């Protein structure tokens, strides 16, 4: 019949572990249900009480008669002890099944001994083995002895009920013996299952069915063997010698099987060791290696628990503690401030330590008690002569087995492989981290930032929040770096990184893309307004002075913002558009700008306009509007400025500020300028033929001014149109002249020699206008409208306008004021001595036909009314 350790039914007391069925992993003391000790003790007392009641009521008065011999209780006790010592343990994966022979002495005792002697022999014989050999704790020993007594009482009652008052050799005896042993085995299984349920509050039904099957089959087999022994002894008492010989042979076979099983286990361990090395070698990173190491180590030494304590690599880190327990496939993880003192003591020698169930070493006993384990193996993990971790396995599966020195040697090999593999994995992880992070600030670098952005975009659903991308550029960093040195610049970058991290939520990725450029990735923004608000907050935070020694360093930041999916659906587009917004922000006082198509030279709309513009120019689909210029002293219209317009069939009237820069970048400015010249001169001739002798002004870009064929093209256009050269006014800007001053001066001198009128446009906005003005062959200057518009509200603008008029007058140049929109401005300019006015107070730019009709209605007068 099974004891608490046999036939896959295992029971642990509070002193040595929790019960398990069919090899189920046993729980350490630290995880036993509260009050388990008391419940097990109470159950043991109940079982003992039930056994006592059955003995007093049904067993005490029973006698055995009819048997030819009587077997001494001492001999039976030896038989029970031998059956407990010759238990064969068959292990399969995580299950351990035990095969014992204690039903054989039970059958012999039922036939050849009194009931009292049977109980005494069983308790003394089996109890001695449990105490002296298995060293069971008191509570567990008490439970086993109590359920042994109950089994015996039940077996005696059943046997005597079937055979009657006297035993006789025959079928009735055989049936009674078999039924009695099966009943005893059933009682054993039930009591052990109950103690498991009482202790753990759970019983595995599937494993319980397997245990019952093994127990009953074993009981039937042993009962039959016992009956054979009964028949031999009944026929001839001298047959006991033969039985003893058979028993000896059985014991030898048992020992041989144990040796074979041990050898087979060692071979299996070698195979598992090979699998272990393959598993950890194929792991991709340190996290996966840890999981594989714990799982493989637990399997190789048949342990319930595997633990790995990874020592810190820095001064401010704790012990990374990982535990793989029970049937879990993934370890649980905790961070503890220091090693457990008992564990630290075990690894002082630098060698694995084996702690079996019977170990006497006080250090190991202290560790087992602290961790709540029954037995353990502890091995230090060493790399480069430094302790990097501690690997532990605990609670050998199967109550009757424990860790030994061979397990220790195997575990030492496991630890050595683990040390090398973990160290290599740490190195790989460190290299991977360094490849994806900025060494100076520790922030993610451009590669990792783009990876995270791409991952977020790939996983994003339509209902998810917006994804905000921000690019941050430090505006005065180069000045600090050049003045105070790169070491100071590095400290400043580190402080900027720290401020950015503190200023955003944990979900936000802060990265350094290189130099003084940082980036932010917010995966959960409500929209563009929220992202811009965050950018402004960060900019204000960065604008606060940075303390450095006795100095306070100030930097300003420019931030560009783009939003997914509104501004792009892939990482490169969002980053490029945030970059466009950042450069646009540099031209604003706010220092923060969100992306818009109007900012982007490479937006799909502008790219489409490039293709259309070429066709429009080739087919002369552009239009010219003309804005009149009035002589202020007479009120007479003396000329017009030709302004190009693009009537788009879909976009409407495309402003020149949008398509003229496109023409300059794509090389279309030449054909466009030629179209404007030809069209404007042709219209000028028509007005002249109609009695309106007007000059016509055409703007020249820097690219046009540097065109080698410009002078010849203008001469040809004048010849074709028949317009006098003096009627053509070419407006140039200081910027166009400064791009190549020597060549531009040569071109302008040639044009002036032809009689073409030259005007300096946007005068007052450059840096060298005054020095170049006396050298350029210009005939007039145009005051930029930015000064004229606000001259009555801003005294500085009024001073600038007055100064330009005085300067031009002293140089003998005409002055044209553009942007005249009110009569008060007109009067102020006239009082200052301005020559010509141009603006909305006179007329907006009009198509040629409308301007012709307007000219018919104009009456020359010094006070021109707005129209």
Secondary structure, 3 states (H helix, E strand, C coil): CCCCCCCCEECCCCCCCCCEECCCCCCCHHHCCCCHHHHHHHHHHHHHHHHHHHHHHHHCCCCCECCCCCCCHHHHHHHHHHHHHCCEEEEECCEEEEECCHHHHHHHHHHHCCHHHHHHHHHHHHHHHHHHCCCCCHHHHHHHHHHHHHHHHHHHHHHHHHHCCECCCCHHHHHHHHHHHHHHHHHHHHHHHHHHHHHHCCCCHHHHHHHHHHHHHHHHHHHHHHHHHHHHHHHCCCHHHHHHHHHHHHHHHHHHHHHHHHHHHHHHHHHHHHHHHHHHHCCCCHHHHHHHHHHHHHHHCCEEEEEEEECCCCCCCCEEEEEEECCCCCCEEEEECCCCHHHHHHCCCCCCEEECCCCCCHHHHHHHHHHCCCCEEEEEEEECCEEEEEEEEEEECCCCCCCCHHHHHHHHHHHHHHHHHHHHHHHHHHHHHHHHECCCCCCECHHHHHHHHHHHHHHCCCCCCEEEEEEEEECCHHHHHHHHCHHHHHHHHHHHHHHHHHCCCCCCEEEEEECCEEEEEEEEECCHHHHHHHHHHHHHHHHCCEEECCEEECCCEEEEEEEECCCCCCHHHHHHHHHHHHHHHCCCCCCEEECCHHHCCCCHHHHHHHHHHHHHHHCCCCEEEEEEEEECCCCCEEEEEEEEEEEECCCEEECHHHHHHHHHHHCCHHHHHHHHHHHHHHHHHHHHHCCCCCEEEEECCHHHHCCCCHHHHHHHHHHHHCCCHHHEEEEEEHHHHHCCHHHHHHHHHHHHHHCCEEEEEEECCCCCHHHHHCCCCCCEEEECHHHHHCCCCCHHHHHHHHHHHHHHHHHCCEEEEECCCCHHHHHHHHHHCCCEEECCCCCCCEEHHHHHHHHHHCCCCCCCCCC
